[in-house]
Amino acid sequence: MIEALKQKLNEEADKLRYELNVTLPAEIRRAVEMGDLRENSEYKEALERQKFVQARLGQLGERLARLSSIDISQIPAGSVGLGSKVTVQDQDTNEEETYHFVFGDALELEDNHVTMASPIGRAMLGKKAGDLVLLKLPARTRRLKIVDLVTIHDAPAES
């Protein structure tokens, strides 16, 4: 999970570095050749894009540094933590839901992904299969029983 995320972020960073070092300088050169820079929208757009790309590369660098500092051996085995896939049963409706716990700064959340910093993430952190979790929401309190737990240690190896 962590290695796949690092790879995805590195791929995005590589594309942005190419754009910053190859594509944008060429666009800026073309715009400068057009003449008056005060009223040159292509030049202004290229500079704005350059600023955006630089900022995004900074964000990716910070995120990759945080990912590199995570020690998987410090994530508890057998209880809910980062990378866990948890199936719960709502004790009032008997409906089952599955959640996958991801980083608190995850930018692209997929269906059923929740961050560890979310209310459900904080409520379930450290719980084990069979535990009852009380999720306090503004409108009501949900009672969720953990019926299945796959931790980051139990998950299939990344390929």
Secondary structure as UniProt FT lines:
FT   HELIX           2..18
FT   HELIX           19..23
FT   HELIX           24..33
FT   TURN            38..39
FT   HELIX           41..68
FT   HELIX           72..74
FT   TURN            77..78
FT   TURN            82..83
FT   STRAND          85..90
FT   TURN            91..93
FT   STRAND          96..102
FT   TURN            104..105
FT   TURN            111..112
FT   STRAND          113..115
FT   TURN            116..117
FT   HELIX           119..124
FT   TURN            125..126
FT   TURN            129..130
FT   STRAND          132..136
FT   STRAND          141..150
FT   TURN            152..154
//
